[in-house]
């Protein structure tokens, strides 16, 4: 698998956090976010500065928001994303797997070019495969005792959205699912994800809910892990039968999109969170965005389409 090189924007900002000014945020909340699901003003001036006060760089974002659902966008390093549409928590579907992958990597750090430690599939999870298949969960074939390196497990999780692997990761990391879910919720609070509740490691449970703004916060932090960035940008995954399966995120490699995670269930609709390199006001930036609760169709395609429109409205590739 080809890994992405370290992003210049990460190197440039790792030593100094960048924050949106409170005034800009208050103006945004008052002016463009509401519960109607309709788009806000087409242009939102956002002033960013370092906490040390040595830089004051005005950045104008002109997001084209989805007409329904909710969306959020940020430039890496900003304190809070800007958002549009409903701010009510909505089912995440497989976006929950971003937190599962992040916690896996925090527990078992992984170099971008190494396979990492090897784990084995439990008999319990292997026996649940037919049940999960009947529930129309996203899966990859597994057998009891099958070895999975950390990298292969992450690729199954992020590329083909394997829910059965998500549940195994929970056990590998925390011993049982309940302990892992508690860790997910604790980490969400630490990251300032105030409107997020996790009830399972895969997001298949409709009670696992979040907002586009919270998912942007999480994905921004996760992208600082080089191994996460490389796995979330992988185009395909090869299963145990040596069958290569493509990533459903068709935005990868287009419009500067480097990485992302799709999600779809009937309760959630179509969801996508992603990161892209764009030039904003002539400067290279890592832009992170999320689009959720897109109700057209029965896949994540509507979220992908809305995300493409959104990212095209923010700078240039």
Secondary structure, 3 states (H helix, E strand, C coil): CCCCCCCHHHHHHCCCCEEECHHHHHHHHHHHCCCCCCCCCCCEEEEEEECCCCCEEEEEECCCCCCCCEEEEEECCCCCCEEEECCCCEECHHHHHHHHHHHHHHHCCCCCCCCCCEEECCHHHHHCHHHHHHCCCCCCCCCCCCEEEHHHHHHHHHHCCCHHHHHHHHHHHHCCHHHHHHHHHHHHHHCCCCCCECCCCCCCCCCCEECHHHHHHHHHHHCCCHHHHHHHCCCEEECCCCCEEECCCCCCCCCCEEEEEEEEECCCEEEEEEEEEEEECCEEEEEEEEEEEECCCCCCHHHHHHHHHHHHCCCEC
